[in-house]
């Protein structure tokens, strides 16, 4: 049953993560997005954070606030942004979302009702040749490659970004 008073203890989360790290070479954790204390601790230990948002104004506003919080926690450099299309005609253009976030969207997942419906009815993964299947492959590649945060080219560069460091020998 529902138990709103139940609390997840960080010791239990840490135990579960330690077990997963021993057994698997990669661990992905799908969190609620509420940024509870244990979620923030998991994010601090992560190598990559994927912020998923849709292209509607309310979701964009929430994504901006989450990105600001992650920035205050010095975690914004690990963030990749994925925007999901919820309808064929989204309210917010991707470029507008990027302006609000102050950074590029790494990937836009398409609206593909037919492919998702076929997969659900077949109780199988989506067809990898469908638009959503191809985008899922791109998301996997995004997660597999080393992360380099991307800012919008219109933003000013920080002073130290004008220099590069190289070994003296």
C-alpha positions as a Python dict, from the first residue, in 0.01 Angstrom:
ca = {
    (1, 'X'): (0, 0, 0),
    (2, 'X'): (89, 366, -9),
    (3, 'X'): (306, 489, 275),
    (4, 'X'): (381, 863, 244),
    (5, 'X'): (571, 859, 574),
    (6, 'X'): (828, 609, 449),
    (7, 'X'): (1177, 755, 415),
    (8, 'X'): (1459, 620, 205),
    (9, 'X'): (1776, 616, 409),
    (10, 'X'): (2101, 710, 236),
    (11, 'X'): (2274, 409, 393),
    (12, 'X'): (2035, 178, 206),
    (13, 'X'): (2086, 367, -120),
    (14, 'X'): (2464, 354, -78),
    (15, 'X'): (2448, -21, -7),
    (16, 'X'): (2244, -76, -324),
    (17, 'X'): (2481, 139, -534),
    (18, 'X'): (2787, -39, -397),
    (19, 'X'): (2631, -373, -490),
    (20, 'X'): (2540, -251, -841),
    (21, 'X'): (2893, -117, -899),
    (22, 'X'): (3044, -452, -803),
    (23, 'X'): (2815, -644, -1039),
    (24, 'X'): (2781, -407, -1338),
    (25, 'X'): (3025, -198, -1538),
    (26, 'X'): (2764, 77, -1586),
    (27, 'X'): (2476, 173, -1361),
    (28, 'X'): (2186, 398, -1465),
    (29, 'X'): (1950, 532, -1202),
    (30, 'X'): (1613, 677, -1304),
    (31, 'X'): (1507, 918, -1034),
    (32, 'X'): (1179, 1097, -971),
    (33, 'X'): (1310, 1444, -1046),
    (34, 'X'): (1200, 1574, -705),
    (35, 'X'): (1567, 1602, -605),
    (36, 'X'): (1526, 1448, -262),
    (37, 'X'): (1834, 1428, -39),
    (38, 'X'): (1921, 1075, -152),
    (39, 'X'): (1876, 1179, -518),
    (40, 'X'): (2122, 1465, -478),
    (41, 'X'): (2374, 1228, -318),
    (42, 'X'): (2339, 988, -612),
    (43, 'X'): (2384, 1279, -854),
    (44, 'X'): (2702, 1384, -672),
    (45, 'X'): (2849, 1039, -731),
    (46, 'X'): (2742, 1018, -1095),
    (47, 'X'): (2956, 1071, -1400),
    (48, 'X'): (2666, 1179, -1619),
    (49, 'X'): (2331, 1340, -1543),
    (50, 'X'): (2059, 1336, -1807),
    (51, 'X'): (1798, 1606, -1756),
    (52, 'X'): (1484, 1507, -1946),
    (53, 'X'): (1219, 1766, -2024),
    (54, 'X'): (936, 1808, -2268),
    (55, 'X'): (879, 2106, -2492),
    (56, 'X'): (597, 2269, -2301),
    (57, 'X'): (638, 2590, -2097),
    (58, 'X'): (575, 2434, -1754),
    (59, 'X'): (829, 2156, -1810),
    (60, 'X'): (1081, 2406, -1950),
    (61, 'X'): (1042, 2626, -1642),
    (62, 'X'): (1099, 2327, -1415),
    (63, 'X'): (1404, 2220, -1618),
    (64, 'X'): (1555, 2570, -1586),
    (65, 'X'): (1508, 2557, -1208),
    (66, 'X'): (1662, 2209, -1186),
    (67, 'X'): (1958, 2317, -1396),
    (68, 'X'): (2011, 2620, -1169),
    (69, 'X'): (2006, 2394, -864),
    (70, 'X'): (2252, 2154, -1027),
    (71, 'X'): (2472, 2453, -1107),
    (72, 'X'): (2466, 2564, -741),
    (73, 'X'): (2567, 2209, -647),
    (74, 'X'): (2856, 2223, -901),
    (75, 'X'): (2695, 1942, -1102),
    (76, 'X'): (2582, 2132, -1414),
    (77, 'X'): (2899, 2033, -1601),
    (78, 'X'): (2783, 1670, -1596),
    (79, 'X'): (2438, 1743, -1741),
    (80, 'X'): (2312, 1640, -2084),
    (81, 'X'): (1970, 1771, -2181),
    (82, 'X'): (1718, 1553, -2365),
    (83, 'X'): (1391, 1708, -2480),
    (84, 'X'): (1098, 1482, -2556),
    (85, 'X'): (826, 1574, -2797),
    (86, 'X'): (488, 1498, -2645),
    (87, 'X'): (280, 1584, -2951),
    (88, 'X'): (343, 1643, -3318),
    (89, 'X'): (310, 2016, -3255),
    (90, 'X'): (493, 2115, -2940),
    (91, 'X'): (424, 2450, -2781),
    (92, 'X'): (786, 2551, -2740),
    (93, 'X'): (1049, 2550, -3018),
    (94, 'X'): (1374, 2376, -2923),
    (95, 'X'): (1567, 2701, -2977),
    (96, 'X'): (1345, 2876, -2718),
    (97, 'X'): (1409, 2597, -2467),
    (98, 'X'): (1783, 2635, -2531),
    (99, 'X'): (1757, 3009, -2469),
    (100, 'X'): (1580, 2951, -2139),
    (101, 'X'): (1831, 2687, -2031),
    (102, 'X'): (2133, 2886, -2150),
    (103, 'X'): (2273, 2577, -2321),
    (104, 'X'): (2211, 2349, -2616),
    (105, 'X'): (1971, 2058, -2601),
    (106, 'X'): (2181, 1747, -2666),
    (107, 'X'): (1902, 1541, -2815),
    (108, 'X'): (1535, 1573, -2908),
    (109, 'X'): (1332, 1251, -2887),
    (110, 'X'): (1055, 1246, -3148),
    (111, 'X'): (686, 1189, -3106),
    (112, 'X'): (622, 842, -3253),
    (113, 'X'): (289, 715, -3126),
    (114, 'X'): (264, 433, -3383),
    (115, 'X'): (601, 277, -3295),
    (116, 'X'): (536, 298, -2921),
    (117, 'X'): (186, 153, -2957),
    (118, 'X'): (318, -136, -3173),
    (119, 'X'): (587, -211, -2913),
    (120, 'X'): (339, -208, -2626),
    (121, 'X'): (94, -432, -2810),
    (122, 'X'): (374, -674, -2906),
    (123, 'X'): (523, -657, -2555),
    (124, 'X'): (858, -592, -2722),
    (125, 'X'): (1111, -311, -2759),
    (126, 'X'): (1035, -40, -3013),
    (127, 'X'): (1148, -113, -3366),
    (128, 'X'): (1509, 10, -3390),
    (129, 'X'): (1434, 137, -3743),
    (130, 'X'): (1151, 365, -3621),
    (131, 'X'): (1220, 731, -3546),
    (132, 'X'): (1198, 671, -3170),
    (133, 'X'): (1410, 353, -3201),
    (134, 'X'): (1683, 544, -3383),
    (135, 'X'): (1672, 817, -3122),
    (136, 'X'): (1700, 560, -2841),
    (137, 'X'): (2019, 437, -3008),
    (138, 'X'): (2147, 796, -3011),
    (139, 'X'): (2062, 833, -2641),
    (140, 'X'): (2263, 517, -2570),
    (141, 'X'): (2557, 662, -2765),
    (142, 'X'): (2520, 991, -2577),
    (143, 'X'): (2543, 804, -2249),
    (144, 'X'): (2836, 592, -2361),
    (145, 'X'): (3066, 872, -2479),
    (146, 'X'): (3263, 1103, -2252),
    (147, 'X'): (3062, 1408, -2155),
    (148, 'X'): (3158, 1756, -2270),
    (149, 'X'): (2903, 2019, -2169),
    (150, 'X'): (2787, 2238, -2457),
    (151, 'X'): (2691, 2600, -2410),
    (152, 'X'): (2505, 2808, -2661),
    (153, 'X'): (2748, 2975, -2899),
    (154, 'X'): (2580, 3312, -2833),
    (155, 'X'): (2683, 3307, -2468),
    (156, 'X'): (2998, 3492, -2370),
    (157, 'X'): (3296, 3279, -2285),
    (158, 'X'): (3443, 3297, -1938),
    (159, 'X'): (3787, 3459, -1908),
    (160, 'X'): (3972, 3130, -1852),
    (161, 'X'): (3800, 2968, -2151),
    (162, 'X'): (4013, 3188, -2381),
    (163, 'X'): (4325, 2992, -2274),
    (164, 'X'): (4427, 2630, -2297),
    (165, 'X'): (4656, 2443, -2064),
    (166, 'X'): (4923, 2215, -2199),
    (167, 'X'): (5217, 2038, -2037),
    (168, 'X'): (5541, 2238, -2032),
    (169, 'X'): (5746, 1940, -2152),
}
